[in-house]
Amino acid sequence: MNSASSLPPFRLIVTGGGTGGHTYPALTAVRTLRARLAEEGRALDVLWIGAQDGLEARVAPAEGIAFTPVSTGKLRRASNPLMMVSPSNVRDMARVPLGVAQARRAILAFRPDVVLATGGYVAVPAGLAARMCRRPLVLHEQTVRLGLANRKLAGSATRIAVSSESSLPLLPAAVRGIAVVTGNPVRPEVLGGDADKAVWSLGLRGFDRRLPTVYVTGGAQGAQQINDVVRDTLPWLLEQANVVHQCGPANFDALRAQLPLLRPDLAARYHLTGFVGPELPDVLALADLVISRSGAGTLAELTALGKPAVFVPLATSAGNEQVHNARYLEAAGAAVTLRGDVTPDALRAAAAPLLADPALRATMSARARAHGRPDAAARLTDLLLATATR
């Protein structure tokens, strides 16, 4: 009889990336699968197929994951279909067959038990190659609607993992039967923050803990639209709340120059930073309200934590996905969405009721948490194991 330790390694190919929204859910899934297999005394062998210039090319090796680059092409969208037939699109699409051939060689050599594709244009060659090599293919979609890459791969998939129930009726009828709701994997450390630790580590000595705390973020690089409207609303906002403002490194100096214009007591309630790193879980634990973009990763974290939010969707996001994401939570009473020309008056109108009424924040928090799936990584791991070649 074979012992658990004599079992061969489980072999996983991951493909997808380009942005953090596609890369980090895959990384969280890998970590969760590795831990699950370790409990059974079994190892995990992973190969990541991605773009040489994508985020995944840095993230995978840093995690000790073997990485293979393939040629791929990015489809540049346009509202006019004729504009899609641009020299750049034609040139990039011509590279896809080469990428499929490269991915096929990698898959035949690695012989994965299952292939996980998390989206981004780089997932298309490896996803198509997985079908050619008769390897099980699991797609994971982070947003409410299938992204372009996953739409192209849906017909090749063995299973499709989606992040919310609302995605199911939006899937093509032919593939709804292979879909399962897993949620969008959230890094476990995000769920274990400590509000008091944030106050200590960031030196928030002037914060009035009797007031709610607002966390403003535009992502790692910041968002000029959010920075501008918060800057113009700041004196009013600081009368109502403490504010942690993650503005992006490029915007820090310009915003810091405005600080002398604030009353000293209000300035003490304002913490401006270019970037929030390892302290993010603690900042989220401290926050009573979040003002942010509405990318899939942000939604997954805020709903898992049950955080009320005012969303300012990125209007130029692929497929208008951030607007769809925000509308989904707004319809559930779990967030407020500001669209179009976001003015200081619009932000005040959205934030004022929430800052003034703890009961309203509690209601929105409960509704957000009802849509959260903190166990999404475990659910996706279950699906990968169940779908793998036996």
N, C-alpha and C positions, 0 to 999 in steps of 0.2 A: 504494500500500500504506500502511495506517495504521501509524504508529509507536505504541509503547506509551503515549507521553505524550498521544496524541490520543484515547485510549480515554475513554469517558464515565466519570464517577465511579460506583463501586459504591454502591448505595443500600440501607441497612440500617435497619430499624426494630427497636428493642429495646423490649420491654415486660416488666414485672416489677419487684418491689421490695418495699418495706415494711420489710424487715429487711436487714442486711448479707449474710445467707446467700443471698438472692436477688439483691441488687444488685451485690455485688463480683465474683461470677463473670461476670456480664454485662459489667461494666466491663473485666475482664481480657480477655474475648473481643474486645471492641471494640478495645482497644489492640493485641492480637495481630493481628487482621484488618487494622487500619490499617498496621501495620508490614509485613505480608506484601504488601499491595497497593502500598505505597511501593517495595518492592524491584522491583516490576514497572512502576514509573512511573505508577501509577494512584492516584487519590484515593478517599477514602471519605467519603460523606455519611451522617450518622447522625441519626435522630430517635428520641428516647426518649419513649414514652407511659407515663405513670405517674400516681400519686396526688399531689395538690397537697401533702398533708401527709406524704408518704412520704420515706424516706431518699433515694430516687432523685431527688427534686425538688431536693436540695442537691448530690448527687454529679454528676449529669449536667451542669449548668451550670458547675460547677467544673472539669470536664474539657473544656469547650468544646463540649458536645453540646447541640443544640437539644432543648428539652423541651416537651411538650404534656400538660397535665393532662386527665384525663377523670374523669367521675363513676363511682363504683364502690361496691360494698357488701361489707362483711365478714360472712362467715357465722360466727356464734358457736356453737361446738360444745357439745353436752351429751350425757351418757350416756343420758339419757331422750329418745327421739325427739320426744315431745310438747313437751319444753322447747325444741326447736329452733324451734318455731312461736311465737317470742317477738315482741313488738312491734318490738324493735330489728332482728331478722332480717328481718321482713316489710318494714319501712321501707327497710332497706339493699338487699334484693333488688329492690325496686321501682325502685331507681336504676340497676340494671344495664342495662336497655334504653336509657336515656339515654346511658350510657357507651359502649355498642356503637355508637350513632348518631354520637357524637362521634369515636370511634376510626375509624369507617368514613370519615368526612369527611377525617380526617387521612391515612388510608392512600390514599384516592383522589387526594388532592392531592400526596402525596409520591411515590407510585408506587415502592415498594421492590422491590428484586430478591428480598429474602427478609425474613421477620419472625422474630425470635428472642424466645421467651417463656421466662423463667427462673422463673416461679412467683410466688406471692403473689396475693392476691385481685384485685389491680389488673390482672393479666395476662389475666383472663377476658374483659373487653369487647374488648380489642385482638385477642386470639386468635380470638374469634368473628368479629370484623370482618374479619380477614385471610382467613378462609374465604369470607365473603360477597363479598369483593373478588377472590377467586381468586388470592391471593398465597401463595407457598409459606410454610408455617409450620413452624419447627423448635422443638420443646420441649426444654428442658434441665432434667433433674431432678437435684438435688444429693444427695438422701437415698436410702436403700436402697429405700424404697417411694415410689410416686408420691404427691406432695402433692395436696391437694384440688383446687387450681386446675388442675394438670396432668391430673388424672383427668377433670375436666370438659372439658378441651380435647383429650384424646387422640384422640377420633374426628374432630377437625378437622385434625390434624397431618399434615404431609407426612413428617417424620421425627421420631423421639424419641431424644434423646441421654440416656443414663443414665450414672451414675458408677461402677457396678460390675457385674461379671458376675452377681452374686447378684440384681440387680434384674430380669433378663430373665424368669425364670419367674414373677415376681410381677406382670408386666404382663397386662392383659386379652389373651386369646388373639387377638382380632381385630387387635391392633396390634403384636404381637411381631415381625411381619415387617418393620416399618418402624423398628425400634429398632436402635441402635448404641451400643456402649460407648465413650465418649470420656474418662470421668473428670470430675472437678470442677475447673475452672480454678483454678490457684494463682498468686498474684502472683509473678513471677520473682524479685523481690528477696528473698522469703522463703527461697529456695533458696540464697542466696549469703552467708549470715551468717558471722561471724568470732568465735569464742569469746573470743579474747584481746582483741578490741575491746570486747566486752561488759564484761569485767573492768575495762578502762580507762575506758570511758565512764560506767559506773554507779558507779565508785569502789569496787569490791568488794575492797578491800585486805585485809580479814580473811578472805577465802575461803581454804580449804585445798584446793588443787587436787589433792591426793592423794585427796580424797573425791569421791564423785559429787555432782552438782548437780541439785537438783529445781526445776523451774519450776511454780509453782502459779498457775492463772489461772481466773477465772470469767467471762471476757469483759470487754468495755470497762467495763461497769458493776459488775463483780464478781458474786459469787454468795454470798449469806449462808450457805447450807448448807456450801459448801466452806470459806469463811473460818472458820466456827465450829469445824469438825472439825479443821482444820489448827491453829488457835489452841490447841485442847485437846491436840493431839499434838506441839506444837512442841518442847518440851524433848527428847523422845525423837528426833524427826526430826533435830534439829540435832546430836545425838550421832553420827548416821549420815551426814549430808550437809550441804552448803551449800544454802541455799534462797533463791530469788528468788520473792517473793510479790506478784503483781499482784491487789490486793484490791478495786479500784473506788474512785473518789474519795470516795464517801459513807461508806465504811467505814474510811478511812485513820486518822482520829484515834483512833477507839476501839481499833484494833489497836495503834497506836503507843503508847498508854497502857500496854500490857501489857509493853513492851520492858524496863523496869527490873526486871521479875521474872525475867529471864533472866540466867544467869551471863554475865559479860563475854565470855568466850571463845566461848560459844555465840551471843551477840548479834552478834558480829563476823561470823558465818557467815550472817547473816540480812539480806536486803535487802527491805524493805517499800516498795511503791510503789502509788500509786493507779491509775496508768495506764502502760502500756508503748506507746510510739509508734514512731518510726523505728528504734529500737534492737531491735525485736522479732526480726528475723532473727538478730542476734548473740546474743540471749538464747536463742533456740531452738538455735543452734549450740552454746552452752555447756551446755545441759540434757542430762542423762543419763536423766532420767525426768520426765514431765509429768503433773501432776494437774489435771484439767480437766473441763468439760462435754464433751458428745459431739455438738456440732452438726456439720453437714455440712462447713462450712469448716474447722473444727478437724481433723476426720478427714482431709480432703484434704491439709492442710499436714503433719500428723504422719506420715502414710503416705508422702508424697513424700520426707520427710526421714528416714524410718525411725526414728522416736522411740518407745521404749516408753512406755506410758501407763497410768495408773489413771484410769478414767472414772467420774464421778459424774453420770449423766444427769439432765437437767431433767425431772422427772416430769410437768410440765404442758405440755411442748412439744406442738405441734400434731400430732395423730395419733400421739402417743407416739413420734415419730420419733427422738428422741435415744436412747431405749432400744433401738430396732431397730438404729440405727447402731452402738451400743456392743456389742450382742450379736454382730453380724456380725464385728467384729474380734476379740472375745473367742473366738468359735468357731474363728477362724483361728490362735489362739495369739499374736495381735499386741497384746493389751491385756488388762487386768483391769477388770472392771466391778463397781462397788458400787451396789446398789439398795436402795430402801426407807429404813429408818432407819440412816443412815450414822454409825456411832459411831467414836470414836478407836481402839477395839480393832479394828474392821473395817479401818480405814485402815492401822494398823500391820501387821495380818496380810497385807494386800495388798502393801504397800510393802517390808516387811522382806526377803523373799527377793530382790527385785530390787536393793535397795541393797547387799545383802551379796555378791551374786554377779555379777561383770562378765560371765561367760560366759552367764548366763541373760539378762542385758540384751541381749547381742549376738544371742542367738537370737531374742528378741522383736523386736529391731530389724530383723533380716533378714526376719522374717515380716511386719512392718508394711510394710517397703519393697516386698515382693512384691505388696502390694495398692495401692501408690501409683502415681499416674500424673502425674509432673511435666510430661509433654507434653500434658496435657488441653486446654489452651488451643489448642495447635496442631491437635489432633484435631478440636476443635469448629469451628475456623476452616475446616479441610478440608471438614467437613460442610456448613457454611454456603455455601461456594463451590460445592460439588457440587450443592446443592439449589436454588440461586438460579435464577430465571427466566433463560433464555438469550435 
